[in-house]
């Protein structure tokens, strides 16, 4: 069974640009979650999508947004990139909101 | 709000030593508790879980018991290997207004020497 897959592996952008990160969940999983792992800040919850709808979001500004497609894959968009957005962005999926979350290997976003 | 506190790291052990990584939590209600492991350059892997008081999660020689009276979920392994070197995260899921959100501890770096 294929795990959670994320693309790209690495992404390099400059300040003010926009970044799009992609995630494909484990087959059969309908919930997708996004987390930010910044150096020294630990893992912070960003967004949760289920059945195509945003169900919850963490304490991040509106320039962090995303969507979930009918096939349950998801995109995370970050607008007006700032230096502090440099981090590893992890996607996770689960069978349902109360089921364990399984993570992908992440996208490393570097802002120059 | 919900929070997870892990023991200060990093932890350095010799192969075959006993491992304990302490984890305590603060949460409303009855959270589910998890241990995740992150190997260098990779994402998080679910190591074990427990969903109610006195449950014991176990996997790959690792164990942790959900202790509600002490709000703890300490990770233990009787004999560590070099391949266990990684970062270990304790996490909780409490639901309610935190639906969908895992709350993580700060992570503990484990290095095992031959």
Interface residues (C-beta under 8 A of the other chain):
Chain A: X4 X6 X31 X33 X35 X42 X43 X45 X48 X50 X55 X56 X58 X90 X92 X97 X98 X100 X101 X102 X103 X104 X105 X106
Chain B: X32 X34 X36 X41 X42 X43 X44 X45 X46 X49 X89 X93 X95 X98 X99 X100 X101 X102 X103 X104 X105 X106 X107
